[in-house]
Structures are given as structure tokens and as C-alpha cells.
Amino acid sequence: MIDIELRPGDPEYMQIAQQVRWAVANGQIKTGDHLEPVRALAQRLGVNPSTVARSYRLLELQGVVETHQRRGTIVADSGSSVGLREMRQVRLRQSMERTLVETLALGYMLDEVEAAFGLQLAAWRERRQQQAGGGQQVAADRLHCFAGSHDLALEALWTQARRSHPADLFTARYVGSLDGLLQLLHGDVALAGTHMLDEETGEYNLPILRRLFVGQPLCVVRLAEREQGLIVCTGNPKSIQSWPDTARADVRFINRQPGSGTRTLLDYHLRKLNISGQNVSGYSREVQTHTAVADAVARGLADVGLGLRAAAEAFGLGFVPLARERYDLVTPAELRTREPISWLLDSVGAPEYKSVVATMGGYDVTHAGEEVYV
């Protein structure tokens, strides 16, 4: 049964015909499926049976349905499915164009719109993954495999990669900075992403890379510098302002997994304050991404979590800035000139990509694309 909604405006028979066409184009009803009998549909919609009959005749003339004396009205098996798919794409483009025009009319720039759209896609994927409870599998070709810390600037990078090189899709596994580097060390992936603070030097990534990859030349490409802080409920009703507030008795925390750079940063500051993880309510509740942290706060499952400003903004949440850190992409030096690694890393420094990331909130791309060899 198709959900059909009649509204004032276009003739009712045309609205019925159009919504049946969309249902066929979307796969809601398929070739050979029966449409409701004329009188049954008319009664359900509260219209005259002749109105439904007229819409069915229109659909038959368009090749969408066939009417048989005994079998009733069924979805036709014809070349019309190609036209319906085209119609579906036209409708999608019209919907996107309408939203784009409305947004531009409010004074936003194209780069801002693209960045916001990427953020919302990332948030939507996170919610969908929460519902499905599924994971990602690493592809057999390690040159197309990434493992490491989650970052919303990476989501923008994958989007650009899909647009410019649709045949070279990357498989991304967000396992945390340390596990990403270990997978790179073991040869399971060709690219890792990290933002690990070395507590001895106060420097990000490079000291740790030198200790892990002894004797192995690496190419390290700066993705961005980013703002980390406390993601809180809209309006910050519990007035959470600093690291010690995470250990308050009235505050529920959502944590990142061990080995992630964000978890390392949290543990570093808790140790400096002589705060045990046992004193943080929710310290053992762990998620894999910044968007998962924001999602938990947005759904009321936690009062606060440590994450990116961009993730907080994607979910419409509050943010308390606490740290600035460097996120790097790492690959073995011998793979720097290999496809698809080469064009992916080259694109990090491209003005088009940098302009998108710069509008996402909490990112500094001044040095994006700069390389060092370790």
C-alpha cells in the first residue's frame, strides 16, 4: 500500500499519478505489484472513484502500469523504468537546488554550504551506523586503506576523493591514533591518521613516530590544526567549563576508546590534576568517533564529552575550547608517489580543499599539505 497525501493545489488525479510514479521510481513498488483497486483507494483517500480511475488511465498512457480484466492494475514491465529513474534524479536535483538557493539567500557562501553539508552527512552516517550496529571491513588492497583517528576534515577529504577519483575509493577505519599507526607498522594499511601528544616534549606525532617506526622512512603530511574541547548540551545547562568539571558528581561523561589521541589528551590532563578515571562518571563508556561523542550528548546519554568543535556544531551543541592540536596523515615514504596515495595527499594542500575545511569550525589550515620526512 502506497502512502498518498493529497494537498490543495494540483488536480487530485495528477497528485495520485505522480506519487505512484515516485513509488515505482524509488522501488517502493516493483514490476508486477498490484495497485489498490480503484474503489478501495478512492474510499481511503476520500475522493470520487472516477478521480482514481483517471489517474490510473494517465499512468497507463505513460507506460507505468497495465490494466488487466482479471488481474487488475499492476506495475508495468517496460522501458519506462529508465525514465522514472531519470525523473527521480531530476526531483533530487530540484530539491537540492531549492535548499541551496534558500541557504544562499540567507547570506551564506558556497564554501560554507559545502562544509555544512559534509558535516551533516557525517552526523547522519553516525546515526545510521548506530542504528545498524555494523562495522567496516578493510579492503584487500592496502593502498586504498586508511586507519586512524576520526576527524571531520577527513570526511571532507573522502568526499572530495569520491568526486575527483570515483574509481579509487578509500576504506576508512576509525580505530584511534595508536591502533592506526600499529596497522600502518604491520603493513595492513597504507595511510594512517594521528594526533597523539607526546607528554615528554609536548609535541604532536613526530616523537612518537620516531619511536615506533625505527629505521623506516615516513612521509608526514599536515592535515590541519584543530580545536579540541568539551562538547556540552545546548546552552551548557550544567556550566561545564574545564577539565576538573568532568569529575563532578552531577556530570555524566562519554569517553573515546583507549589509543585514540583524544583519550590520550584527556588522560594527560586528568593525571596533571591528580584525578582518577574512577572519579569520572562514564569514563568507561567508550565510542569510536567525534560524531559519536556529539551524538551521545545530543541524545541525552551524556552531559559532556571531549571532541572537536566541528562535531559539536554539526549537532547544534555547545562547545568549551580547551586545546589546539595537530592532525597528521602518515604513509611510508616509498608509497608517497604511488597512486592513489599521491593524489590524495596532494589534494590536502589544494586551495579548494583548504577552503572547505576552513569553514567547518575549529580548524586552521594555514599549514595544511605541508610535508616532513621522518
WODAZI-V387520 format. One record per pair of residues at least 6 apart in sequence whose C-alpha atoms are under 8 Angstrom apart, sorted by sequence separation. I is the first residue (numbers start at 0). J is the second residue. D is the distance in Angstrom with one decimal. If there is no record, write none. Layout:
I;J;D / I;J;D
This chain:
5;11;6.6 / 22;28;5.9 / 23;29;6.1 / 41;47;6.0 / 42;48;7.8 / 58;64;5.8 / 59;65;5.7 / 66;72;4.3 / 103;109;7.4 / 128;134;7.9 / 138;144;6.5 / 161;167;7.5 / 173;179;7.9 / 182;188;6.0 / 183;189;6.2 / 196;202;6.0 / 197;203;5.9 / 200;206;8.0 / 239;245;7.7 / 244;250;7.6 / 245;251;7.7 / 255;261;6.7 / 256;262;6.5 / 257;263;7.5 / 269;275;6.9 / 276;282;6.0 / 286;292;6.7 / 295;301;5.9 / 296;302;5.7 / 311;317;6.3 / 334;340;7.0 / 335;341;5.5 / 346;352;6.8 / 347;353;7.0 / 356;362;6.8 / 357;363;6.4 / 41;48;5.1 / 59;66;7.4 / 65;72;5.6 / 66;73;6.5 / 137;144;6.6 / 160;167;7.8 / 161;168;6.4 / 183;190;6.7 / 196;203;4.5 / 197;204;7.0 / 245;252;6.6 / 255;262;5.5 / 269;276;7.7 / 296;303;6.2 / 311;318;6.3 / 334;341;7.8 / 357;364;6.3 / 40;48;8.0 / 64;72;6.5 / 65;73;5.5 / 160;168;7.3 / 183;191;6.3 / 195;203;5.4 / 196;204;6.4 / 231;239;7.5 / 254;262;7.1 / 296;304;7.4 / 356;364;7.3 / 5;14;6.7 / 41;50;7.7 / 55;64;7.6 / 64;73;5.5 / 65;74;6.3 / 182;191;8.0 / 194;203;6.2 / 195;204;5.2 / 197;206;6.7 / 5;15;7.6 / 38;48;5.5 / 41;51;6.1 / 64;74;4.4 / 65;75;5.4 / 102;112;7.5 / 194;204;6.0 / 197;207;6.6 / 308;318;6.2 / 37;48;6.1 / 40;51;7.2 / 63;74;6.1 / 64;75;4.5 / 180;191;5.9 / 193;204;6.8 / 229;240;7.9 / 293;304;7.4 / 353;364;6.1 / 3;15;6.8 / 63;75;5.4 / 157;169;7.3 / 179;191;5.4 / 180;192;7.6 / 195;207;7.6 / 229;241;7.8 / 292;304;6.0 / 308;320;7.6 / 38;51;8.0 / 62;75;6.7 / 99;112;7.8 / 179;192;6.7 / 180;193;7.5 / 237;250;7.8 / 292;305;7.5 / 293;306;7.7 / 37;51;5.8 / 63;77;7.7 / 179;193;7.4 / 292;306;7.0 / 353;367;7.2 / 3;18;6.5 / 37;52;6.1 / 62;77;7.1 / 176;191;7.8 / 63;79;6.4 / 176;192;6.2 / 177;193;7.3 / 55;72;7.9 / 62;79;6.2 / 63;80;8.0 / 176;193;4.4 / 289;306;5.4 / 293;310;6.2 / 297;314;6.8 / 1;19;7.4 / 61;79;8.0 / 175;193;7.6 / 176;194;6.4 / 177;195;7.7 / 289;307;6.5 / 293;311;5.9 / 176;195;6.6 / 297;316;7.1 / 348;367;5.4 / 349;368;7.7 / 290;310;5.5 / 294;314;7.1 / 347;367;6.3 / 348;368;3.9 / 1;22;7.3 / 289;310;6.1 / 290;311;8.0 / 293;314;6.5 / 347;368;5.0 / 348;369;7.2 / 346;368;7.8 / 293;316;7.6 / 345;368;7.0 / 143;167;7.2 / 145;169;6.9 / 149;173;5.3 / 344;368;7.2 / 143;168;6.7 / 144;169;5.7 / 145;170;6.0 / 146;171;5.8 / 147;172;6.6 / 148;173;5.5 / 149;174;7.7 / 1;27;7.9 / 143;169;4.7 / 144;170;4.9 / 145;171;4.7 / 146;172;4.7 / 147;173;5.3 / 148;174;6.1 / 149;175;6.9 / 242;268;7.1 / 243;269;7.8 / 143;170;6.2 / 144;171;6.2 / 145;172;6.2 / 146;173;5.9 / 147;174;5.3 / 148;175;4.1 / 184;211;7.9 / 242;269;7.2 / 252;279;6.9 / 254;281;7.1 / 146;174;6.4 / 147;175;4.9 / 148;176;4.6 / 184;212;7.0 / 246;274;7.6 / 251;279;7.8 / 252;280;5.8 / 253;281;5.6 / 254;282;5.7 / 146;175;7.8 / 147;176;4.7 / 243;272;7.5 / 251;280;5.3 / 252;281;4.6 / 253;282;6.5 / 254;283;6.9 / 255;284;7.9 / 256;285;5.2 / 121;151;7.5 / 147;177;7.2 / 250;280;6.9 / 251;281;5.7 / 252;282;6.2 / 254;284;5.7 / 255;285;4.9 / 256;286;6.0 / 147;178;6.6 / 148;179;7.0 / 243;274;7.9 / 248;279;7.9 / 253;284;5.7 / 254;285;4.7 / 255;286;5.1 / 256;287;6.1 / 138;170;6.4 / 146;178;7.6 / 147;179;3.8 / 246;278;5.6 / 247;279;7.2 / 248;280;7.2 / 252;284;7.9 / 253;285;6.4 / 254;286;6.4 / 255;287;6.0 / 118;151;7.0 / 121;154;6.9 / 137;170;6.2 / 146;179;4.5 / 147;180;6.9 / 246;279;4.4 / 253;286;7.6 / 255;288;7.2 / 0;34;7.6 / 136;170;7.8 / 137;171;7.7 / 145;179;7.9 / 146;180;7.6 / 245;279;6.2 / 246;280;6.8 / 0;35;7.1 / 36;71;7.2 / 135;170;8.0 / 137;172;7.4 / 245;280;8.0 / 15;51;7.3 / 36;72;7.5 / 118;154;7.9 / 135;171;7.8 / 136;172;7.9 / 146;182;7.0 / 34;71;7.8 / 35;72;7.8 / 117;154;7.1 / 135;172;6.7 / 146;183;7.7 / 255;292;7.7 / 12;50;5.3 / 16;54;5.1 / 20;58;7.9 / 33;71;7.1 / 34;72;5.6 / 117;155;6.2 / 254;292;7.4 / 5;44;7.9 / 11;50;7.0 / 12;51;6.1 / 15;54;6.3 / 16;55;6.9 / 33;72;5.8 / 34;73;5.7 / 253;292;6.4 / 33;73;4.3 / 34;74;7.4 / 265;305;7.5 / 332;372;7.4 / 3;44;7.9 / 12;53;6.3 / 13;54;6.3 / 16;57;7.1 / 32;73;5.4 / 33;74;6.6 / 114;155;7.5 / 117;158;7.8 / 12;54;4.7 / 16;58;6.2 / 31;73;5.5 / 32;74;5.6 / 146;188;6.7 / 253;295;7.3 / 20;63;7.2 / 30;73;7.4 / 31;74;5.1 / 144;187;7.9 / 145;188;5.8 / 149;192;7.9 / 253;296;7.9 / 30;74;4.8 / 31;75;6.5 / 144;188;5.0 / 145;189;6.5 / 146;190;6.6 / 147;191;5.1 / 148;192;5.6 / 261;305;7.0 / 29;74;6.4 / 30;75;5.7 / 31;76;7.2 / 141;186;7.8 / 143;188;7.7 / 144;189;6.0 / 145;190;4.8 / 146;191;5.0 / 147;192;4.5 / 148;193;5.7 / 261;306;7.0 / 28;74;7.7 / 30;76;5.5 / 141;187;6.1 / 142;188;6.7 / 143;189;7.2 / 144;190;6.5 / 145;191;5.5 / 146;192;6.6 / 147;193;6.1 / 148;194;7.4 / 141;188;4.7 / 142;189;5.1 / 145;192;7.7 / 141;189;5.6 / 142;190;7.7 / 253;301;5.9 / 312;360;7.5 / 251;300;8.0 / 252;301;5.5 / 253;302;7.9 / 251;301;5.0 / 252;302;6.1 / 253;303;6.4 / 254;304;6.2 / 255;305;7.9 / 309;359;5.9 / 23;74;7.8 / 250;301;7.9 / 251;302;5.1 / 252;303;5.1 / 253;304;4.9 / 254;305;7.1 / 309;360;5.0 / 250;302;6.0 / 251;303;6.5 / 252;304;5.6 / 253;305;7.8 / 308;360;6.3 / 309;361;6.0 / 250;303;7.4 / 308;361;5.3 / 307;361;7.3 / 24;80;6.9 / 23;80;7.9 / 245;303;7.5 / 24;83;5.1 / 25;84;7.9 / 23;83;7.5 / 24;84;5.5 / 21;83;7.6 / 24;86;7.8 / 25;87;7.5 / 230;292;7.9 / 20;83;7.1 / 24;87;6.3 / 230;293;6.6 / 195;259;7.7 / 196;260;7.0 / 232;296;6.3 / 239;303;8.0 / 195;260;4.7 / 231;296;6.7 / 232;297;6.7 / 21;87;7.0 / 194;260;5.3 / 195;261;7.9 / 230;296;7.5 / 193;260;6.9 / 194;261;7.9 / 196;263;7.1 / 195;263;7.0 / 196;264;6.8 / 195;264;7.8 / 198;267;7.4 / 152;222;7.8 / 232;302;6.3 / 152;223;7.9 / 231;302;6.0 / 232;303;7.2 / 231;303;4.7 / 230;303;5.5 / 231;304;7.0 / 229;303;6.3 / 230;304;5.3 / 229;304;5.6 / 230;305;6.0 / 229;305;4.7 / 230;306;6.2 / 228;305;5.5 / 229;306;6.2 / 230;307;7.6 / 227;305;7.0 / 228;306;5.6 / 230;308;7.4 / 241;319;7.7 / 227;306;5.4 / 228;307;6.3 / 240;319;6.3 / 178;258;6.3 / 227;307;4.8 / 228;308;6.9 / 231;311;7.9 / 239;319;8.0 / 241;321;7.4 / 175;256;7.2 / 177;258;4.9 / 178;259;7.8 / 226;307;6.0 / 227;308;6.4 / 230;311;5.8 / 175;257;7.7 / 176;258;6.1 / 177;259;6.2 / 225;307;7.4 / 226;308;6.1 / 233;315;7.0 / 234;316;7.8 / 235;317;6.2 / 175;258;5.6 / 176;259;4.8 / 177;260;7.5 / 233;316;4.7 / 234;317;6.2 / 175;259;3.8 / 176;260;5.5 / 232;316;5.4 / 233;317;4.9 / 174;259;7.3 / 175;260;6.7 / 231;316;6.2 / 232;317;5.6 / 230;316;6.8 / 231;317;5.0 / 230;317;5.9 / 231;318;5.9 / 230;318;4.8 / 231;319;7.6 / 229;318;5.6 / 230;319;6.7 / 228;318;6.6 / 229;319;5.0 / 228;319;5.3 / 229;320;6.5 / 228;320;4.3 / 229;321;7.3 / 227;320;6.0 / 228;321;4.6 / 226;320;6.6 / 227;321;6.0 / 228;322;6.2 / 226;321;7.6 / 227;322;5.1 / 226;322;5.9 / 227;323;6.0 / 226;323;4.7 / 227;324;7.3 / 225;323;5.7 / 226;324;6.6 / 224;323;6.8 / 225;324;5.5 / 224;324;5.5 / 225;325;6.5 / 224;325;4.5 / 225;326;7.4 / 223;325;6.2 / 224;326;6.0 / 222;325;7.9 / 223;326;5.6 / 221;325;7.5 / 222;326;5.7 / 223;327;7.3 / 221;326;6.4 / 222;327;5.3 / 221;327;4.6 / 222;328;6.4 / 220;327;5.6 / 221;328;6.3 / 219;327;6.3 / 220;328;5.1 / 219;328;5.7 / 220;329;6.4 / 219;329;4.7 / 148;259;6.2 / 218;329;5.9 / 219;330;6.7 / 148;260;7.0 / 175;287;7.4 / 217;329;6.8 / 218;330;5.4 / 174;287;6.7 / 217;330;5.8 / 218;331;5.9 / 173;287;6.6 / 217;331;4.5 / 218;332;4.8 / 173;288;7.0 / 216;331;6.2 / 217;332;4.5 / 215;331;7.5 / 216;332;5.4 / 216;333;7.9 / 218;335;6.9 / 203;324;7.2 / 204;325;8.0 / 203;325;6.2 / 204;327;7.5 / 220;344;7.2 / 222;347;6.5 / 194;324;6.9 / 194;325;5.8 / 194;326;4.7 / 193;326;5.7 / 194;327;6.5 / 192;326;7.1 / 193;327;5.5 / 227;361;8.0 / 192;327;5.8 / 193;328;6.6 / 226;361;4.9 / 192;328;4.6 / 193;329;7.7 / 225;361;5.6 / 226;362;6.4 / 191;328;5.7 / 192;329;6.2 / 225;362;4.5 / 149;287;7.7 / 150;288;7.8 / 190;328;6.8 / 191;329;5.1 / 224;362;5.8 / 225;363;6.1 / 149;288;5.5 / 150;289;7.1 / 190;329;5.7 / 191;330;6.6 / 223;362;6.5 / 224;363;5.1 / 148;288;7.8 / 149;289;6.6 / 190;330;4.9 / 223;363;5.9 / 224;364;6.5 / 189;330;5.9 / 223;364;5.0 / 189;331;7.2 / 222;364;7.5 / 223;365;7.7 / 223;366;6.9 / 222;366;8.0 / 223;367;5.2 / 189;334;7.6 / 221;366;6.7 / 222;367;5.0 / 221;367;5.1 / 222;368;6.2 / 183;330;7.6 / 220;367;7.6 / 221;368;5.3 / 220;368;5.7 / 221;369;5.5 / 220;369;5.6 / 221;370;6.5 / 190;340;7.8 / 220;370;4.5 / 189;340;7.9 / 219;370;5.5 / 220;371;6.7 / 218;370;6.8 / 219;371;5.3 / 218;371;6.0 / 219;372;6.1 / 218;372;4.7 / 219;373;7.3 / 217;372;5.6 / 218;373;6.5 / 216;372;6.9 / 217;373;5.1 / 216;373;5.6 / 151;309;7.1 / 151;310;7.3 / 209;373;6.9 / 125;290;6.4 / 208;373;7.7 / 125;291;6.4 / 122;290;6.0 / 126;294;7.4 / 205;373;7.5 / 121;290;7.4 / 125;294;7.9 / 122;294;7.8 / 167;339;6.7 / 160;343;7.0 / 118;309;7.7 / 122;313;6.7 / 156;347;7.5 / 118;310;7.6 / 122;314;7.2 / 159;352;7.6 / 119;313;5.9 / 118;313;5.6 / 119;314;8.0 / 142;338;7.7 / 143;339;7.1 / 156;352;7.3 / 142;339;6.9 / 143;340;7.8 / 155;352;7.8 / 115;313;7.5 / 142;340;6.9 / 155;355;7.7 / 155;356;7.2 / 152;356;6.0 / 114;355;5.4 / 118;359;7.6 / 113;355;6.8 / 114;356;6.7 / 110;354;6.6 / 111;355;7.0 / 114;358;6.2 / 115;359;6.7 / 110;355;5.5 / 114;359;5.5 / 111;358;5.5 / 110;358;6.9 / 111;359;7.3
